[in-house]
Amino acid sequence: EFHARSSDATIRLAADVRGDRPSPLDVDALASSLGVTVSSRPMPPLLHGVTRSVTRVSINAGLSAIDRRFALAHELGHVMVRRGRCPHVGPRTEERFADRFARHLIAALPEVQKGTATM
């Protein structure tokens, strides 16, 4: 189950992965720095992305820029799970974790608290 303790771990991991990168976060540059190759491909409308391996993700080519950015951040959450960076995440909680990871990655916590985060 995904509890407050695992939520805190998600925030810490997102902050660690983000580092001191400024807002708005360039998620493509972050993916590249993590050694993740990103491709855009046609996909069914309800499928936003797929994590193919710890070094490859595909994003739905039909997404808007904002949706693409979140989808890529979400897929990077799956990459972190596959790289073993998230021992608190199990198969039943991985999607919820990836969503939370993406939100915290895009909107760095101090900026959220100050109300200055931009998407």
Disulfide bonds with the S-S distance in Angstrom:
none
